[in-house]
Amino acid sequence: MRRTASAPLDRPGDDAIWPRVTRELADDLAVDALARDRAGKAPFDEVARLQEAGLPALLTAPGPSGRGAEWHTACGVVREISAADGSIGELLAHHCVLSWTSRFLGSGPAPGSGSRSAAGPVSPDLLARTVDEGWLLAGAVEPVPAGLDLTPAGGGAYVLDGRRSFASGVTVADRLVVGARCTETGDLLLVLVDPAHPAVFTEPYAERVGQRLAGAGTVTFDRVPVEAADVLGALPHDEHAVAPYSTLAPLALRLLLVHVALGVAEGALAEARDISRATQAGPVPAAAARAGGSVEPGPADDPYLLLAYGELATAAHTAAAVVERATDAFAHGLLAERELDVEERADIAVLVAAAETVANRAAMDITTRVLELVDQALRQATGADPHGSGPTGPGFDRFWRNVRALTAPVSPDHRLRDIGDHYLHGTHARLTLLA
């Protein structure tokens, strides 16, 4: 049964209450994260917790209502929630970026370009409706080959047909924001669709390796009516009709997903540390006591364990520093809006690519090595045979699986080539609305 959206909490986005609200919700999600991951059910309960806390309304673009969070706050919320449950962090990341659609895509062509888009800007009504209705958004703006088609039905209305996959949120979203081609004009239009409509069919991804609770799935639209009020606007046809500010949209999603991956890694490292600390104060292993009461040096005295945690903590700190620099640059780009030029946008893109490369590698390394650290700590605590099967970490594989699911679609070689080309030749990638 589809969840009913609750009314958003009427709190200002910069209220000091939000760090506490986020921390309390993250603690709540962490308690049963393993059980929920193993169950693999659609995250209706998790989204209800988000709505009760007011986070979907908070993670919208700042507007006249004043309820939207500024960029640093949004990234911090997504990262802290991801440390507790990466799937829910990803769901929030996609919602946040989609809520910014009106801001990113409503800016029109770059000043002085002499070029005009064939279509008008995206309606700002999306943001107001999202906040007022307490919606959780899912979907994707970018077009895909053989994707979705819109057939004019008169009076500005359309009929939507087609099928496509979505990375997050479609099994639990209140509204879908999707891009589809007009069959008559070829324009790429953005439309708002109610996933509860009887002509919308959602198939959740089965047996997903990681991010099992992100609500990913494939959606089929079978002649779904789209009223004129739900046509949000249209995207430019080519890069010459795209303002640099508009092309921050795909960078926004990439950067927020970096915060998700880094949050998952930080959560894994913190949990591993807690287990290692607990085993230091644990009872003397029975096997050691039976051997004559002599006890081998424990975790507190193990130089290799200290070295391992030192390396992983340094990797996390390094990645966080690179990610924060990209976040700062992106926030400045948001403030510039239509004054953002091509070179400034290129610099932001390079910093986001660097953040992806460094943070994704660190996240994979951290979530892989904590499996060994936790296993070692539990062996020492229980006195298990170091050469036997022994205990395994309490669901620590979920951190690795979640990071793997997040980072697998991103090619570090492509990102590094872009960074190298920009550094060596000053080249920047063409302006595009694609990720």
Backbone hydrogen bonds, N-H to C=O, Kabsch-Sander energy under -0.5 kcal/mol:
donor,donor_aa,acceptor,acceptor_aa,energy
11,R,9,L,-1.8
13,G,66,G,-2.2
15,D,12,P,-1.6
18,W,15,D,-1.6
20,R,16,A,-0.6
21,V,17,I,-2.5
22,T,18,W,-2.9
23,R,19,P,-2.3
24,E,20,R,-2.6
25,L,21,V,-2.3
26,A,22,T,-2.7
27,D,23,R,-2.4
28,D,24,E,-2.0
29,L,25,L,-2.6
30,A,26,A,-2.2
31,V,27,D,-1.2
32,D,28,D,-0.7
33,A,30,A,-0.8
36,R,32,D,-2.4
37,D,33,A,-2.3
38,R,34,L,-2.4
39,A,35,A,-2.0
40,G,36,R,-2.2
44,F,42,A,-2.2
47,V,43,P,-2.2
48,A,44,F,-2.1
49,R,45,D,-1.8
50,L,46,E,-2.0
51,Q,47,V,-2.8
52,E,48,A,-2.4
53,A,49,R,-1.9
54,G,50,L,-1.1
55,L,50,L,-1.8
58,L,54,G,-1.7
59,L,55,L,-2.9
60,T,58,L,-1.8
66,G,63,G,-1.6
69,A,58,L,-2.2
69,A,60,T,-0.7
74,A,70,E,-2.2
75,C,71,W,-2.5
76,G,72,H,-2.3
77,V,73,T,-2.4
78,V,74,A,-2.4
79,R,75,C,-2.4
80,E,76,G,-2.3
81,I,77,V,-2.4
82,S,78,V,-2.0
83,A,79,R,-1.6
84,A,80,E,-0.8
84,A,81,I,-0.7
85,D,81,I,-2.6
89,G,85,D,-1.8
90,E,86,G,-2.3
91,L,87,S,-2.1
92,L,88,I,-2.1
93,A,89,G,-2.1
94,H,90,E,-2.2
95,H,91,L,-1.9
96,C,92,L,-2.7
97,V,93,A,-2.1
98,L,94,H,-2.3
99,S,95,H,-2.0
100,W,96,C,-0.8
100,W,97,V,-0.8
101,T,98,L,-1.5
103,R,100,W,-0.5
104,F,100,W,-2.7
105,L,101,T,-2.7
106,G,102,S,-0.6
107,S,104,F,-0.6
113,S,110,A,-2.0
122,V,105,L,-0.8
123,S,232,L,-4.3
126,L,123,S,-1.2
127,L,124,P,-0.8
128,A,124,P,-1.2
129,R,125,D,-2.6
130,T,126,L,-2.3
131,V,127,L,-2.2
132,D,128,A,-2.8
133,E,129,R,-2.3
134,G,130,T,-0.8
135,W,130,T,-1.5
137,L,135,W,-0.5
138,A,175,R,-1.6
139,G,168,S,-0.7
140,A,177,V,-1.4
147,G,144,V,-1.1
149,D,161,D,-2.9
150,L,181,R,-3.2
151,T,159,V,-2.5
153,A,157,A,-2.7
154,G,157,A,-0.6
157,A,154,G,-1.5
158,Y,226,V,-2.5
159,V,151,T,-1.7
160,L,224,V,-3.0
161,D,149,D,-2.5
162,G,221,F,-1.7
163,R,147,G,-0.7
164,R,219,V,-1.9
166,F,217,G,-2.8
169,G,214,A,-3.3
170,V,215,G,-0.7
171,T,215,G,-1.5
172,V,169,G,-1.5
173,A,169,G,-1.6
174,D,136,L,-2.4
175,R,136,L,-1.5
176,L,193,V,-2.9
177,V,138,A,-2.6
178,V,176,L,-0.6
178,V,191,V,-2.2
179,G,140,A,-1.3
180,A,189,L,-2.5
181,R,148,L,-2.4
182,C,187,D,-2.8
183,T,150,L,-2.8
186,G,182,C,-1.9
188,L,235,L,-0.5
189,L,180,A,-2.9
189,L,187,D,-0.8
190,L,233,G,-2.8
191,V,178,V,-2.5
191,V,189,L,-0.5
192,L,230,D,-2.6
193,V,176,L,-2.6
197,H,194,D,-1.9
200,V,197,H,-2.2
201,F,199,A,-0.5
201,F,220,T,-2.6
203,E,218,T,-3.1
205,Y,216,A,-1.6
214,A,211,Q,-1.5
217,G,166,F,-1.9
218,T,203,E,-2.6
219,V,164,R,-2.6
220,T,201,F,-3.0
221,F,162,G,-3.3
222,D,199,A,-2.5
222,D,220,T,-0.6
223,R,221,F,-0.8
224,V,160,L,-2.6
226,V,158,Y,-3.0
227,E,225,P,-0.5
230,D,227,E,-1.6
231,V,228,A,-1.5
232,L,190,L,-2.1
232,L,230,D,-0.9
233,G,190,L,-1.1
234,A,120,G,-1.4
235,L,188,L,-2.6
241,A,238,D,-1.6
242,V,239,E,-1.4
243,A,108,G,-0.7
243,A,241,A,-0.5
246,S,243,A,-0.6
247,T,243,A,-1.3
248,L,245,Y,-1.6
249,A,246,S,-1.8
251,L,247,T,-0.6
252,A,248,L,-2.5
253,L,249,A,-1.5
254,R,250,P,-2.1
255,L,251,L,-2.6
256,L,252,A,-2.3
257,L,253,L,-2.4
258,V,254,R,-1.5
259,H,255,L,-1.8
260,V,256,L,-1.7
261,A,257,L,-2.4
262,L,258,V,-2.8
263,G,259,H,-2.4
264,V,260,V,-2.4
265,A,261,A,-2.1
266,E,262,L,-2.6
267,G,263,G,-2.5
268,A,264,V,-2.4
269,L,265,A,-2.5
270,A,266,E,-2.2
271,E,267,G,-2.2
272,A,268,A,-2.4
273,R,269,L,-2.3
274,D,270,A,-2.0
275,I,271,E,-1.9
276,S,272,A,-2.5
277,R,273,R,-2.6
278,A,274,D,-2.2
279,T,275,I,-2.1
280,Q,276,S,-1.1
281,A,277,R,-0.9
281,A,278,A,-0.5
282,G,279,T,-0.8
289,A,285,P,-2.0
290,R,286,A,-2.4
291,A,287,A,-1.0
292,G,289,A,-1.4
293,G,288,A,-1.2
301,D,298,G,-1.5
302,D,298,G,-0.6
302,D,299,P,-0.9
306,L,302,D,-2.1
307,L,303,P,-2.3
308,A,304,Y,-2.4
309,Y,305,L,-2.5
310,G,306,L,-2.2
311,E,307,L,-2.5
312,L,308,A,-2.4
313,A,309,Y,-2.7
314,T,310,G,-2.0
315,A,311,E,-2.2
316,A,312,L,-2.3
317,H,313,A,-2.6
318,T,314,T,-2.7
319,A,315,A,-2.4
320,A,316,A,-2.4
321,A,317,H,-2.1
322,V,318,T,-2.0
323,V,319,A,-2.6
324,E,320,A,-2.6
325,R,321,A,-1.8
326,A,322,V,-1.9
327,T,323,V,-2.5
328,D,324,E,-2.6
329,A,325,R,-2.2
330,F,326,A,-2.5
331,A,327,T,-2.4
332,H,328,D,-2.1
333,G,329,A,-1.9
334,L,330,F,-2.1
335,L,331,A,-1.8
336,A,332,H,-1.7
337,E,333,G,-1.4
339,E,336,A,-2.3
340,L,337,E,-2.0
345,R,341,D,-2.2
346,A,342,V,-2.1
347,D,343,E,-2.1
348,I,344,E,-2.0
349,A,345,R,-2.3
350,V,346,A,-2.1
351,L,347,D,-2.0
352,V,348,I,-2.4
353,A,349,A,-2.3
354,A,350,V,-2.5
355,A,351,L,-2.3
356,E,352,V,-2.4
357,T,353,A,-2.4
358,V,354,A,-2.7
359,A,355,A,-2.4
360,N,356,E,-2.3
361,R,357,T,-1.7
362,A,358,V,-2.3
363,A,359,A,-2.8
364,M,360,N,-2.2
365,D,361,R,-2.4
366,I,362,A,-3.0
367,T,363,A,-2.4
368,T,364,M,-1.3
369,R,365,D,-2.5
370,V,366,I,-2.2
371,L,368,T,-0.6
372,E,368,T,-0.7
373,L,369,R,-1.9
374,V,370,V,-2.7
375,D,371,L,-1.9
376,Q,372,E,-2.5
377,A,373,L,-2.3
378,L,374,V,-2.4
379,R,375,D,-2.0
380,Q,376,Q,-2.2
381,A,377,A,-1.9
382,T,378,L,-1.8
383,G,379,R,-1.8
384,A,379,R,-1.3
388,G,385,D,-1.6
395,G,393,G,-2.3
398,R,395,G,-1.7
399,F,396,F,-0.9
400,W,396,F,-1.0
401,R,397,D,-2.7
402,N,398,R,-2.6
403,V,399,F,-2.3
404,R,400,W,-2.6
405,A,401,R,-2.3
406,L,402,N,-1.7
407,T,403,V,-2.6
408,A,404,R,-2.1
410,V,407,T,-1.6
411,S,409,P,-0.6
415,R,411,S,-1.7
416,L,412,P,-2.8
417,R,413,D,-2.2
418,D,414,H,-2.0
419,I,415,R,-2.3
420,G,416,L,-2.8
421,D,417,R,-2.6
422,H,418,D,-2.1
423,Y,419,I,-2.4
424,L,420,G,-2.7
425,H,421,D,-2.4
426,G,421,D,-0.5
426,G,422,H,-1.3
427,T,421,D,-1.4
